[in-house]
Each structure stands twice: as C-alpha cells, then as structure tokens.
Amino acid sequence: MPRAIVFDFDGVIVDTEPLHFAAFREVLPGFGIALARDTYFSRYLGMSDEEILRRVLSDQNRRLTPEEVRQLLHNKNTAYRRRIEPGLRLATGAEALIRRASLKWVLAICSGSKRVEIEHILRRADLLSLFPVIVATEDVATSKPDPAGYLLTIARLQQRSPELAPNDCLVIEDSAAGVAAAKQAGMRTLRICQGESCEADGAADTTVQSLAELTDIRLEALLA
C-alpha cells in the first residue's frame, strides 16, 4: 500500500521561524504595532503571514486599511527574503531524513510559507526534486489550524496514487495549529517538541525532539 510523509516547512525542515519573527518585528513598528517574541511563538506559530497579522490586529484591537495591510505584508516579505537570500542551514537531521525517506515513500510539503521561499531554500539544498507535491500559502484561502492545506495536499497526492487515504500519510509538524489541521484532515501526526508544554500536548500521535530521532525502523512503524 502507498504511504506518504508530509512535512511542514518552517520549524521542521529549516528553522526559519526566528527569521519570520525578526521580519515582523522590523516592519510592525512602522505601523504602530508591537509584537513580543513570547507572544509570537506561543500564539501565532505555524500560521500564514496573513493569518498572523489578522490575529495580531484582533488581539491588539487595532485596525488597518486594506492598503496598509498590503503594504505591511509586502514589507514583511521583503525583510524576510533578505534574510534567507544567503541560504539557510537545514534543521538537524532534515537532509538525511529527506533523502532516505524519498527512496521509500512519497514526500510532500504543506506550509504557510510562500512557494517561492520554499523552493528557493530547497533548491539551494538540492532537495527540491524530492518533493513532487508542495502546497504553499497561496494555494489555499485559509491558514492552519484550518485543514484546507492538508486536504489539498491529500488531493494532490491522490492524483499520483488514487488509493492513498489520509490515514496513510504521516504529517511532521512543529506547531499545535499544524497538528490540529492535519488531525482534522484525518492524517497521522508527529510533532517536533523541544519544551515541556509541547511534550504535554497530547494532540499529536507521537512526538520527537529532533528529526534525527526518526530512523527508518521508527518511520516504518509509524506508517504501518
């Protein structure tokens, strides 16, 4: 039976979340908005830029005009791309896991990042060709924890393997929002956890501290 592994991108394959936060911190003050690091990582992790901004404005009871929203998001994207242009080091164990797993299972990405950003980083790491399915933020109208991205990922995987079911897919996430989205889509979930609060979160089917823990034997058991 076919099986698939679906990776989130930010915080799983590459540690870009601090860069996303730094980009927001750079541009938000120009619009009179402050964002604390703890708040970003506890409340907005795993969401698209648009959803993060929507929630920040709601949480802080602020309003921006549609033009201001477009300009802020443009400024944030520019600040973020400047940070990733030189290339980034992949997360510990990511490259080895991806190369091994691609020999046995179909690989996909479902991310709240933009496609150009995902492909830029994967191309520099010579990994882009190993992901026949990539669902990026512009492919869906709603962000995680809504399951739209994962439902679209399943649909695209089924174009390659019609008999593939949602439960045949293992999703690797680093955020509660991402796990919730994958679970709603009927997929198996593994969360990368590096703190006690994450370890105590029983939403994911299983947790690891690092991708380096995922041996072939363990993956085969998770996908059995």
Phi and psi restraints in degrees (value plus and minus 20) as a CYANA .aco file:
   2 PRO   PHI     -90.4   -50.4
   2 PRO   PSI     128.8   168.8
   3 ARG   PHI    -156.5  -116.5
   3 ARG   PSI     135.9   175.9
   4 ALA   PHI    -160.3  -120.3
   4 ALA   PSI     129.5   169.5
   5 ILE   PHI    -136.3   -96.3
   5 ILE   PSI     105.4   145.4
   6 VAL   PHI    -132.9   -92.9
   6 VAL   PSI     100.5   140.5
   7 PHE   PHI    -119.6   -79.6
   7 PHE   PSI     114.2   154.2
   8 ASP   PHI     -87.5   -47.5
   8 ASP   PSI     145.3   185.3
   9 PHE   PHI    -125.7   -85.7
   9 PHE   PSI     -87.0   -47.0
  10 ASP   PHI     -85.2   -45.2
  10 ASP   PSI     107.1   147.1
  11 GLY   PHI      64.4   104.4
  11 GLY   PSI     -26.1    13.9
  12 VAL   PHI    -137.3   -97.3
  12 VAL   PSI     -82.8   -42.8
  13 ILE   PHI    -101.8   -61.8
  13 ILE   PSI     -56.8   -16.8
  14 VAL   PHI    -163.3  -123.3
  14 VAL   PSI     124.4   164.4
  15 ASP   PHI    -107.6   -67.6
  15 ASP   PSI      54.0    94.0
  16 THR   PHI    -114.7   -74.7
  16 THR   PSI     -29.5    10.5
  17 GLU   PHI     -77.2   -37.2
  17 GLU   PSI     -62.6   -22.6
  18 PRO   PHI     -80.6   -40.6
  18 PRO   PSI     -50.3   -10.3
  19 LEU   PHI     -93.8   -53.8
  19 LEU   PSI     -58.6   -18.6
  20 HIS   PHI     -81.0   -41.0
  20 HIS   PSI     -64.6   -24.6
  21 PHE   PHI     -82.3   -42.3
  21 PHE   PSI     -64.9   -24.9
  22 ALA   PHI     -81.7   -41.7
  22 ALA   PSI     -57.8   -17.8
  23 ALA   PHI     -86.4   -46.4
  23 ALA   PSI     -62.5   -22.5
  24 PHE   PHI     -82.6   -42.6
  24 PHE   PSI     -64.0   -24.0
  25 ARG   PHI     -82.6   -42.6
  25 ARG   PSI     -49.1    -9.1
  26 GLU   PHI     -91.0   -51.0
  26 GLU   PSI     -59.2   -19.2
  27 VAL   PHI    -120.9   -80.9
  27 VAL   PSI     -44.6    -4.6
  28 LEU   PHI     -82.2   -42.2
  28 LEU   PSI     -61.0   -21.0
  29 PRO   PHI     -77.6   -37.6
  29 PRO   PSI     -48.6    -8.6
  30 GLY   PHI     -84.5   -44.5
  30 GLY   PSI     -36.3     3.7
  31 PHE   PHI    -132.3   -92.3
  31 PHE   PSI      -5.8    34.2
  32 GLY   PHI      53.9    93.9
  32 GLY   PSI       8.1    48.1
  33 ILE   PHI    -141.3  -101.3
  33 ILE   PSI     115.7   155.7
  34 ALA   PHI    -129.4   -89.4
  34 ALA   PSI     129.5   169.5
  35 LEU   PHI    -163.8  -123.8
  35 LEU   PSI      96.4   136.4
  36 ALA   PHI    -101.1   -61.1
  36 ALA   PSI     128.0   168.0
  37 ARG   PHI     -79.0   -39.0
  37 ARG   PSI     -67.3   -27.3
  38 ASP   PHI     -80.5   -40.5
  38 ASP   PSI     -58.2   -18.2
  39 THR   PHI     -85.8   -45.8
  39 THR   PSI     -63.4   -23.4
  40 TYR   PHI     -79.4   -39.4
  40 TYR   PSI     -69.4   -29.4
  41 PHE   PHI     -96.5   -56.5
  41 PHE   PSI     -42.9    -2.9
  42 SER   PHI    -111.3   -71.3
  42 SER   PSI     -46.4    -6.4
  43 ARG   PHI    -133.0   -93.0
  43 ARG   PSI     -47.9    -7.9
  44 TYR   PHI    -140.8  -100.8
  44 TYR   PSI     -15.9    24.1
  45 LEU   PHI     -82.6   -42.6
  45 LEU   PSI     115.6   155.6
  46 GLY   PHI      69.2   109.2
  46 GLY   PSI     -23.8    16.2
  47 MET   PHI    -115.3   -75.3
  47 MET   PSI     140.8   180.8
  48 SER   PHI     -91.5   -51.5
  48 SER   PSI     142.9   182.9
  49 ASP   PHI     -77.0   -37.0
  49 ASP   PSI     -62.5   -22.5
  50 GLU   PHI     -83.3   -43.3
  50 GLU   PSI     -62.2   -22.2
  51 GLU   PHI     -89.9   -49.9
  51 GLU   PSI     -59.1   -19.1
  52 ILE   PHI     -79.0   -39.0
  52 ILE   PSI     -69.4   -29.4
  53 LEU   PHI     -82.7   -42.7
  53 LEU   PSI     -61.4   -21.4
  54 ARG   PHI     -78.2   -38.2
  54 ARG   PSI     -63.7   -23.7
  55 ARG   PHI     -93.4   -53.4
  55 ARG   PSI     -57.0   -17.0
  56 VAL   PHI     -80.3   -40.3
  56 VAL   PSI     -66.9   -26.9
  57 LEU   PHI     -82.8   -42.8
  57 LEU   PSI     -60.5   -20.5
  58 SER   PHI     -86.5   -46.5
  58 SER   PSI     -66.2   -26.2
  59 ASP   PHI     -83.3   -43.3
  59 ASP   PSI     -52.6   -12.6
  60 GLN   PHI    -119.4   -79.4
  60 GLN   PSI     -12.3    27.7
  61 ASN   PHI      33.0    73.0
  61 ASN   PSI      26.7    66.7
  62 ARG   PHI    -134.4   -94.4
  62 ARG   PSI     135.6   175.6
  63 ARG   PHI    -150.8  -110.8
  63 ARG   PSI     119.4   159.4
  64 LEU   PHI    -146.2  -106.2
  64 LEU   PSI     131.0   171.0
  65 THR   PHI     -90.5   -50.5
  65 THR   PSI     138.9   178.9
  66 PRO   PHI     -74.0   -34.0
  66 PRO   PSI     -58.3   -18.3
  67 GLU   PHI     -86.6   -46.6
  67 GLU   PSI     -60.2   -20.2
  68 GLU   PHI     -84.1   -44.1
  68 GLU   PSI     -59.0   -19.0
  69 VAL   PHI     -81.9   -41.9
  69 VAL   PSI     -67.0   -27.0
  70 ARG   PHI     -80.8   -40.8
  70 ARG   PSI     -62.1   -22.1
  71 GLN   PHI     -87.8   -47.8
  71 GLN   PSI     -61.3   -21.3
  72 LEU   PHI     -82.6   -42.6
  72 LEU   PSI     -65.2   -25.2
  73 LEU   PHI     -86.1   -46.1
  73 LEU   PSI     -57.3   -17.3
  74 HIS   PHI     -82.2   -42.2
  74 HIS   PSI     -65.6   -25.6
  75 ASN   PHI     -82.2   -42.2
  75 ASN   PSI     -60.3   -20.3
  76 LYS   PHI     -84.2   -44.2
  76 LYS   PSI     -65.3   -25.3
  77 ASN   PHI     -80.9   -40.9
  77 ASN   PSI     -60.6   -20.6
  78 THR   PHI     -83.0   -43.0
  78 THR   PSI     -63.5   -23.5
  79 ALA   PHI     -85.5   -45.5
  79 ALA   PSI     -57.8   -17.8
  80 TYR   PHI     -90.4   -50.4
  80 TYR   PSI     -65.6   -25.6
  81 ARG   PHI     -83.8   -43.8
  81 ARG   PSI     -52.7   -12.7
  82 ARG   PHI     -81.7   -41.7
  82 ARG   PSI     -53.6   -13.6
  83 ARG   PHI     -96.8   -56.8
  83 ARG   PSI     -49.2    -9.2
  84 ILE   PHI    -116.2   -76.2
  84 ILE   PSI     -29.5    10.5
  85 GLU   PHI     -75.1   -35.1
  85 GLU   PSI     -61.5   -21.5
  86 PRO   PHI     -89.1   -49.1
  86 PRO   PSI     -29.3    10.7
  87 GLY   PHI      80.4   120.4
  87 GLY   PSI     138.7   178.7
  88 LEU   PHI    -153.3  -113.3
  88 LEU   PSI     129.6   169.6
  89 ARG   PHI     -97.6   -57.6
  89 ARG   PSI     113.8   153.8
  90 LEU   PHI     -91.7   -51.7
  90 LEU   PSI     138.7   178.7
  91 ALA   PHI     -80.9   -40.9
  91 ALA   PSI     132.1   172.1
  92 THR   PHI     -74.3   -34.3
  92 THR   PSI     104.7   144.7
  93 GLY   PHI      64.5   104.5
  93 GLY   PSI     -26.6    13.4
  94 ALA   PHI     -86.8   -46.8
  94 ALA   PSI     -71.3   -31.3
  95 GLU   PHI     -82.7   -42.7
  95 GLU   PSI     -65.9   -25.9
  96 ALA   PHI     -82.0   -42.0
  96 ALA   PSI     -62.6   -22.6
  97 LEU   PHI     -83.9   -43.9
  97 LEU   PSI     -65.7   -25.7
  98 ILE   PHI     -81.6   -41.6
  98 ILE   PSI     -64.7   -24.7
  99 ARG   PHI     -86.3   -46.3
  99 ARG   PSI     -61.4   -21.4
 100 ARG   PHI     -87.4   -47.4
 100 ARG   PSI     -67.2   -27.2
 101 ALA   PHI     -84.5   -44.5
 101 ALA   PSI     -52.8   -12.8
 102 SER   PHI     -85.6   -45.6
 102 SER   PSI     -38.5     1.5
 103 LEU   PHI     -99.2   -59.2
 103 LEU   PSI     -37.0     3.0
 104 LYS   PHI    -138.6   -98.6
 104 LYS   PSI     -51.7   -11.7
 105 TRP   PHI    -151.7  -111.7
 105 TRP   PSI     139.3   179.3
 106 VAL   PHI     -96.6   -56.6
 106 VAL   PSI     116.2   156.2
 107 LEU   PHI    -131.2   -91.2
 107 LEU   PSI     126.1   166.1
 108 ALA   PHI    -163.9  -123.9
 108 ALA   PSI     143.9   183.9
 109 ILE   PHI    -146.4  -106.4
 109 ILE   PSI     116.3   156.3
 110 CYS   PHI    -150.2  -110.2
 110 CYS   PSI      90.3   130.3
 111 SER   PHI    -159.0  -119.0
 111 SER   PSI     134.3   174.3
 112 GLY   PHI    -105.2   -65.2
 112 GLY   PSI     -17.9    22.1
 113 SER   PHI    -104.4   -64.4
 113 SER   PSI     144.8   184.8
 114 LYS   PHI     -98.2   -58.2
 114 LYS   PSI     128.1   168.1
 115 ARG   PHI     -78.4   -38.4
 115 ARG   PSI     -62.3   -22.3
 116 VAL   PHI     -81.8   -41.8
 116 VAL   PSI     -54.1   -14.1
 117 GLU   PHI     -91.9   -51.9
 117 GLU   PSI     -63.8   -23.8
 118 ILE   PHI     -81.4   -41.4
 118 ILE   PSI     -69.7   -29.7
 119 GLU   PHI     -86.8   -46.8
 119 GLU   PSI     -54.5   -14.5
 120 HIS   PHI     -79.6   -39.6
 120 HIS   PSI     -68.0   -28.0
 121 ILE   PHI     -89.5   -49.5
 121 ILE   PSI     -64.0   -24.0
 122 LEU   PHI     -86.2   -46.2
 122 LEU   PSI     -56.5   -16.5
 123 ARG   PHI     -84.6   -44.6
 123 ARG   PSI     -61.8   -21.8
 124 ARG   PHI     -83.9   -43.9
 124 ARG   PSI     -50.5   -10.5
 125 ALA   PHI    -109.7   -69.7
 125 ALA   PSI     -19.3    20.7
 126 ASP   PHI      39.7    79.7
 126 ASP   PSI      21.3    61.3
 127 LEU   PHI    -140.2  -100.2
 127 LEU   PSI     -26.2    13.8
 128 LEU   PHI     -78.9   -38.9
 128 LEU   PSI     -59.0   -19.0
 129 SER   PHI     -88.0   -48.0
 129 SER   PSI     -33.3     6.7
 130 LEU   PHI    -105.7   -65.7
 130 LEU   PSI     -24.3    15.7
 131 PHE   PHI    -137.3   -97.3
 131 PHE   PSI      71.2   111.2
 132 PRO   PHI     -89.4   -49.4
 132 PRO   PSI     -38.4     1.6
 133 VAL   PHI    -145.7  -105.7
 133 VAL   PSI     102.6   142.6
 134 ILE   PHI    -151.9  -111.9
 134 ILE   PSI     101.0   141.0
 135 VAL   PHI    -130.2   -90.2
 135 VAL   PSI      98.7   138.7
 136 ALA   PHI    -132.1   -92.1
 136 ALA   PSI     156.7   196.7
 137 THR   PHI     -80.4   -40.4
 137 THR   PSI     -53.3   -13.3
 138 GLU   PHI     -95.6   -55.6
 138 GLU   PSI     -27.0    13.0
 139 ASP   PHI    -103.9   -63.9
 139 ASP   PSI     -35.0     5.0
 140 VAL   PHI    -154.2  -114.2
 140 VAL   PSI     137.3   177.3
 141 ALA   PHI    -107.5   -67.5
 141 ALA   PSI     -39.5     0.5
 142 THR   PHI    -147.1  -107.1
 142 THR   PSI     128.2   168.2
 143 SER   PHI    -114.1   -74.1
 143 SER   PSI     141.2   181.2
 144 LYS   PHI     -74.6   -34.6
 144 LYS   PSI     119.1   159.1
 145 PRO   PHI    -105.5   -65.5
 145 PRO   PSI     -14.5    25.5
 146 ASP   PHI     -85.2   -45.2
 146 ASP   PSI     120.1   160.1
 147 PRO   PHI    -101.6   -61.6
 147 PRO   PSI     -15.2    24.8
 148 ALA   PHI     -73.8   -33.8
 148 ALA   PSI     -63.4   -23.4
 149 GLY   PHI     -82.9   -42.9
 149 GLY   PSI     -62.3   -22.3
 150 TYR   PHI     -93.6   -53.6
 150 TYR   PSI     -53.2   -13.2
 151 LEU   PHI     -84.9   -44.9
 151 LEU   PSI     -59.5   -19.5
 152 LEU   PHI     -87.8   -47.8
 152 LEU   PSI     -57.8   -17.8
 153 THR   PHI     -79.8   -39.8
 153 THR   PSI     -65.4   -25.4
 154 ILE   PHI     -80.1   -40.1
 154 ILE   PSI     -65.2   -25.2
 155 ALA   PHI     -80.1   -40.1
 155 ALA   PSI     -61.0   -21.0
 156 ARG   PHI     -92.3   -52.3
 156 ARG   PSI     -54.6   -14.6
 157 LEU   PHI     -86.2   -46.2
 157 LEU   PSI     -56.8   -16.8
 158 GLN   PHI     -90.3   -50.3
 158 GLN   PSI     -39.8     0.2
 159 GLN   PHI     -85.6   -45.6
 159 GLN   PSI     -48.9    -8.9
 160 ARG   PHI    -108.9   -68.9
 160 ARG   PSI     -58.7   -18.7
 161 SER   PHI    -154.3  -114.3
 161 SER   PSI      68.7   108.7
 162 PRO   PHI     -77.0   -37.0
 162 PRO   PSI     -47.4    -7.4
 163 GLU   PHI    -103.4   -63.4
 163 GLU   PSI     -22.9    17.1
 164 LEU   PHI     -89.3   -49.3
 164 LEU   PSI     108.0   148.0
 165 ALA   PHI    -124.2   -84.2
 165 ALA   PSI     138.8   178.8
 166 PRO   PHI     -73.6   -33.6
 166 PRO   PSI     -58.7   -18.7
 167 ASN   PHI     -92.3   -52.3
 167 ASN   PSI     -27.1    12.9
 168 ASP   PHI    -106.5   -66.5
 168 ASP   PSI     -19.2    20.8
 169 CYS   PHI    -131.1   -91.1
 169 CYS   PSI     111.4   151.4
 170 LEU   PHI    -122.5   -82.5
 170 LEU   PSI     100.7   140.7
 171 VAL   PHI    -117.8   -77.8
 171 VAL   PSI     111.6   151.6
 172 ILE   PHI    -129.4   -89.4
 172 ILE   PSI      95.9   135.9
 173 GLU   PHI    -148.3  -108.3
 173 GLU   PSI     146.4   186.4
 174 ASP   PHI    -145.5  -105.5
 174 ASP   PSI     -18.9    21.1
 175 SER   PHI    -148.2  -108.2
 175 SER   PSI     133.9   173.9
 176 ALA   PHI     -83.6   -43.6
 176 ALA   PSI     -57.0   -17.0
 177 ALA   PHI     -83.0   -43.0
 177 ALA   PSI     -61.4   -21.4
 178 GLY   PHI     -87.1   -47.1
 178 GLY   PSI     -61.7   -21.7
 179 VAL   PHI     -82.2   -42.2
 179 VAL   PSI     -63.8   -23.8
 180 ALA   PHI     -80.9   -40.9
 180 ALA   PSI     -61.7   -21.7
 181 ALA   PHI     -83.4   -43.4
 181 ALA   PSI     -65.4   -25.4
 182 ALA   PHI     -86.0   -46.0
 182 ALA   PSI     -60.1   -20.1
 183 LYS   PHI     -83.6   -43.6
 183 LYS   PSI     -60.6   -20.6
 184 GLN   PHI     -84.4   -44.4
 184 GLN   PSI     -47.6    -7.6
 185 ALA   PHI    -102.9   -62.9
 185 ALA   PSI     -21.6    18.4
 186 GLY   PHI      63.6   103.6
 186 GLY   PSI       1.3    41.3
 187 MET   PHI    -120.9   -80.9
 187 MET   PSI     138.1   178.1
 188 ARG   PHI     -95.8   -55.8
 188 ARG   PSI     129.5   169.5
 189 THR   PHI    -152.3  -112.3
 189 THR   PSI     119.8   159.8
 190 LEU   PHI    -150.8  -110.8
 190 LEU   PSI     109.3   149.3
 191 ARG   PHI    -134.0   -94.0
 191 ARG   PSI     113.0   153.0
 192 ILE   PHI    -100.6   -60.6
 192 ILE   PSI      96.9   136.9
 193 CYS   PHI    -140.1  -100.1
 193 CYS   PSI     112.8   152.8
 194 GLN   PHI    -149.0  -109.0
 194 GLN   PSI      -1.1    38.9
 195 GLY   PHI    -169.0  -129.0
 195 GLY   PSI     141.2   181.2
 196 GLU   PHI     -82.8   -42.8
 196 GLU   PSI     -58.0   -18.0
 197 SER   PHI     -84.4   -44.4
 197 SER   PSI     -55.7   -15.7
 198 CYS   PHI     -91.5   -51.5
 198 CYS   PSI     -61.6   -21.6
 199 GLU   PHI     -80.3   -40.3
 199 GLU   PSI     -54.0   -14.0
 200 ALA   PHI    -101.0   -61.0
 200 ALA   PSI     -31.5     8.5
 201 ASP   PHI     -96.6   -56.6
 201 ASP   PSI      91.9   131.9
 202 GLY   PHI    -107.6   -67.6
 202 GLY   PSI      -9.7    30.3
 203 ALA   PHI     -88.0   -48.0
 203 ALA   PSI     -62.0   -22.0
 204 ALA   PHI     -94.8   -54.8
 204 ALA   PSI     130.9   170.9
 205 ASP   PHI     -86.4   -46.4
 205 ASP   PSI     -53.9   -13.9
 206 THR   PHI    -174.9  -134.9
 206 THR   PSI     143.0   183.0
 207 THR   PHI    -153.2  -113.2
 207 THR   PSI     134.7   174.7
 208 VAL   PHI    -159.5  -119.5
 208 VAL   PSI     142.3   182.3
 209 GLN   PHI    -106.4   -66.4
 209 GLN   PSI     -46.1    -6.1
 210 SER   PHI    -177.1  -137.1
 210 SER   PSI     133.0   173.0
 211 LEU   PHI     -82.1   -42.1
 211 LEU   PSI     -43.0    -3.0
 212 ALA   PHI     -83.0   -43.0
 212 ALA   PSI     -39.2     0.8
 213 GLU   PHI     -95.6   -55.6
 213 GLU   PSI     -35.1     4.9
 214 LEU   PHI    -107.8   -67.8
 214 LEU   PSI      65.7   105.7
 215 THR   PHI     -93.9   -53.9
 215 THR   PSI     145.0   185.0
 216 ASP   PHI     -79.5   -39.5
 216 ASP   PSI     -59.0   -19.0
 217 ILE   PHI     -83.9   -43.9
 217 ILE   PSI     -62.3   -22.3
 218 ARG   PHI     -88.4   -48.4
 218 ARG   PSI     -60.3   -20.3
 219 LEU   PHI     -83.7   -43.7
 219 LEU   PSI     -61.7   -21.7
 220 GLU   PHI     -82.0   -42.0
 220 GLU   PSI     -57.0   -17.0
 221 ALA   PHI     -87.6   -47.6
 221 ALA   PSI     -60.1   -20.1
 222 LEU   PHI     -88.5   -48.5
 222 LEU   PSI     -46.2    -6.2
 223 LEU   PHI    -121.5   -81.5
 223 LEU   PSI     -15.6    24.4
